[in-house]
Amino acid sequence: MKKSLRVLAASIAPLPVIAGAMLAATTASAATTPLVAVPHTVNPAVASSVAVGRPAATDKVSVAVSLKLRDQAGLDKFVAAVGDPHSSEYRHFLTPAQFTARFGPTRQEVDSVSAFLASRGLSVTPHQADSQVIDATGTADQVGNAFNTELRLYRQHGHEFYANATEPTLPAAIAGSVAAITGLDNHAVLHADAVKQPAATSKAASGLTPSKIKSGYGVSGLGTGSGESVALWEFDGFKTSNISTYDSNYGLGSPTPSTVSVDGANYNSSPGDGQGEVELDIEIVQAVAPAAKTYVYEAPNSDQGQIDMAAQIAADDKVGVTSISWGECETASSSATIQSTHDALAQGVAEGISFYAASGDSGSDDCGDGTTAVDYPASDPDVSGVGGTTLTETSAGAWSKETAWADGGGGVSTSFSGRTVPDVSADANPSTGYAIYSAGSWVEYGGTSCAAPVWSGITALLDNELGGDQGNLDATFASIGKGSSYSKVFHDIKSGSNGSYSAATGYDKVTGWGTPIASGLYSALAG
């Protein structure tokens, strides 16, 4: 699952026209106040790359300026408490307006930073009232001058990209409000964690069907997810005709997916190499929760696109679950980019959104360089990372046995202290994969990209059956895993490895707490 293929005090109103007086004051202030560097905003790849020139001065560059949240320690405490079954704040979620009033940047901070960007000739894009991010666009020269850095072209392992050579700086009067500036480089490309079976057939479905997914993971009896909504975090598009063929083949009667454009992206007229990823995400969610509404958020494949998508999902607050099948090795992005994404995810969790992300299809070596590493955003503590297994069912479709999938991502985060991945898992081996209709043919897909929407669909059913959003369930999973009901809720995977780590009794860095027995999880949550 990678970003290549595998994804405010009082309410802040949409950005107003900036008054001339404010703009003039900001310009004058910027010219006279000291400059402060925005730390951790040079992509790590620059250090191991060769400079080969500069982008054309008139090339368009878009940046996302992420603002700092107020009371970060208080937010971390609240997010932990709202997901802790033993806390008095358990599932006392916030609305976007409540989050903004308690933790978001102030209106004055938004206006001041927006005015500064406009004063440097950048075009500022209005955002929703409850967003933490300000987007701005200009030429390469304008962007470089605005942040007192130079954009250069670099080459690394045959890949050419642009990036800022030095950390950007801002006037001290506004620097304290800014957490990160993203978009100064285009090095990171998110990949999808989907693996296609080589022997795909165009005529007959092969692999796990909706009924087999449900019977294998104890989903039967949990309804259809009517009234629930799931967001799909995507960097490519889909064809409605393929989704319709899948639905009609299995008699699902699912609602037609709705596309939500992020930063103007919409790939549906001409999907790219990630079409199979997007279509399998939709189809697996609908296989598990056929009546749930799916919103397909489509964003540019970049760090900025990822941050803006996370922020928009949180600000829209129209779903209870988000499924993520795209990511990248943690070390491929700057720590500032990861922190900005984390802040937006924290808002979503505070509002009750459950995020599930594929843990990757490269085993314990997510970076592919021989070291141990994990995939982001699966490694984010506000996300449930989903690993992979090899599932065997009986002839009647019941669960028989399961082992760890050798390529399932897992390990220890270097960005978040004490964080290990995955939290849970589901079938991901393409040899025991899922029947998917994509690009006009039936394909059997595997990968942790398939495991994440399985858990997302199950959680949509739980939201419906339990009468409300579940939010981040990681603490609940851990509590169940250490309790007497463990074997009734999870299939504990005890054999197999992903390279550096092996499956074992209880939690492990290959399959997490295990795969779901959905009916047992419902009973545990309802009890």
Rosetta blueprint (number, residue, H / E / L):
1 M L
2 K L
3 K E
4 S L
5 L L
6 R L
7 V L
8 L L
9 A L
10 A L
11 S L
12 I L
13 A L
14 P L
15 L L
16 P L
17 V L
18 I L
19 A L
20 G H
21 A H
22 M H
23 L H
24 A H
25 A H
26 T H
27 T H
28 A H
29 S H
30 A H
31 A H
32 T H
33 T L
34 P L
35 L E
36 V E
37 A E
38 V L
39 P L
40 H L
41 T L
42 V L
43 N L
44 P H
45 A H
46 V H
47 A H
48 S H
49 S L
50 V E
51 A E
52 V E
53 G E
54 R L
55 P L
56 A L
57 A L
58 T L
59 D L
60 K E
61 V E
62 S E
63 V E
64 A E
65 V E
66 S E
67 L E
68 K L
69 L L
70 R L
71 D L
72 Q H
73 A H
74 G H
75 L H
76 D H
77 K H
78 F H
79 V H
80 A H
81 A H
82 V H
83 G L
84 D L
85 P L
86 H L
87 S L
88 S L
89 E L
90 Y L
91 R L
92 H L
93 F L
94 L L
95 T L
96 P H
97 A H
98 Q H
99 F H
100 T H
101 A H
102 R H
103 F H
104 G L
105 P L
106 T L
107 R H
108 Q H
109 E H
110 V H
111 D H
112 S H
113 V H
114 S H
115 A H
116 F H
117 L H
118 A H
119 S H
120 R L
121 G L
122 L L
123 S E
124 V E
125 T E
126 P L
127 H L
128 Q L
129 A L
130 D L
131 S L
132 Q L
133 V E
134 I E
135 D E
136 A E
137 T E
138 G E
139 T E
140 A H
141 D H
142 Q H
143 V H
144 G H
145 N H
146 A H
147 F L
148 N L
149 T L
150 E L
151 L E
152 R E
153 L E
154 Y E
155 R E
156 Q E
157 H L
158 G L
159 H E
160 E E
161 F E
162 Y E
163 A E
164 N E
165 A L
166 T L
167 E L
168 P L
169 T E
170 L E
171 P E
172 A H
173 A H
174 I H
175 A H
176 G L
177 S L
178 V E
179 A E
180 A E
181 I E
182 T E
183 G L
184 L L
185 D L
186 N L
187 H L
188 A L
189 V L
190 L E
191 H E
192 A E
193 D L
194 A L
195 V E
196 K E
197 Q L
198 P L
199 A L
200 A L
201 T L
202 S L
203 K L
204 A L
205 A L
206 S L
207 G L
208 L E
209 T L
210 P H
211 S H
212 K H
213 I H
214 K H
215 S H
216 G H
217 Y L
218 G L
219 V L
220 S L
221 G L
222 L L
223 G L
224 T L
225 G L
226 S L
227 G L
228 E L
229 S E
230 V E
231 A E
232 L E
233 W E
234 E E
235 F L
236 D L
237 G L
238 F L
239 K L
240 T H
241 S H
242 N H
243 I H
244 S H
245 T H
246 Y H
247 D H
248 S H
249 N H
250 Y H
251 G L
252 L L
253 G L
254 S L
255 P L
256 T L
257 P L
258 S E
259 T E
260 V E
261 S E
262 V L
263 D L
264 G L
265 A L
266 N L
267 Y L
268 N L
269 S L
270 S L
271 P L
272 G L
273 D L
274 G L
275 Q H
276 G H
277 E H
278 V H
279 E H
280 L H
281 D H
282 I H
283 E H
284 I H
285 V H
286 Q H
287 A H
288 V H
289 A L
290 P L
291 A L
292 A L
293 K E
294 T E
295 Y E
296 V E
297 Y E
298 E E
299 A L
300 P L
301 N L
302 S L
303 D H
304 Q H
305 G H
306 Q H
307 I H
308 D H
309 M H
310 A H
311 A H
312 Q H
313 I H
314 A H
315 A H
316 D H
317 D L
318 K L
319 V L
320 G L
321 V E
322 T E
323 S E
324 I E
325 S L
326 W E
327 G E
328 E E
329 C E
330 E H
331 T H
332 A H
333 S L
334 S L
335 S H
336 A H
337 T H
338 I H
339 Q H
340 S H
341 T H
342 H H
343 D H
344 A H
345 L H
346 A H
347 Q H
348 G H
349 V H
350 A H
351 E L
352 G L
353 I L
354 S E
355 F E
356 Y E
357 A E
358 A E
359 S L
360 G L
361 D L
362 S L
363 G L
364 S L
365 D E
366 D L
367 C L
368 G L
369 D L
370 G L
371 T L
372 T L
373 A E
374 V L
375 D E
376 Y E
377 P L
378 A L
379 S L
380 D L
381 P L
382 D L
383 V L
384 S E
385 G E
386 V E
387 G E
388 G E
389 T E
390 T E
391 L E
392 T E
393 E E
394 T L
395 S L
396 A L
397 G L
398 A L
399 W E
400 S E
401 K E
402 E E
403 T E
404 A E
405 W L
406 A L
407 D L
408 G L
409 G L
410 G L
411 G E
412 V E
413 S L
414 T L
415 S L
416 F L
417 S L
418 G L
419 R L
420 T E
421 V E
422 P L
423 D L
424 V E
425 S E
426 A E
427 D E
428 A L
429 N L
430 P H
431 S H
432 T H
433 G L
434 Y E
435 A E
436 I E
437 Y E
438 S E
439 A L
440 G L
441 S E
442 W E
443 V E
444 E E
445 Y E
446 G E
447 G L
448 T H
449 S H
450 C H
451 A H
452 A H
453 P H
454 V H
455 W H
456 S H
457 G H
458 I H
459 T H
460 A H
461 L H
462 L H
463 D H
464 N H
465 E H
466 L H
467 G L
468 G L
469 D L
470 Q L
471 G L
472 N L
473 L L
474 D H
475 A H
476 T H
477 F H
478 A H
479 S H
480 I H
481 G H
482 K L
483 G L
484 S L
485 S L
486 Y H
487 S H
488 K H
489 V H
490 F E
491 H E
492 D L
493 I L
494 K L
495 S L
496 G L
497 S E
498 N L
499 G L
500 S L
501 Y L
502 S E
503 A L
504 A L
505 T L
506 G L
507 Y L
508 D E
509 K L
510 V L
511 T L
512 G E
513 W L
514 G L
515 T E
516 P E
517 I L
518 A H
519 S H
520 G H
521 L H
522 Y H
523 S H
524 A H
525 L H
526 A H
527 G L
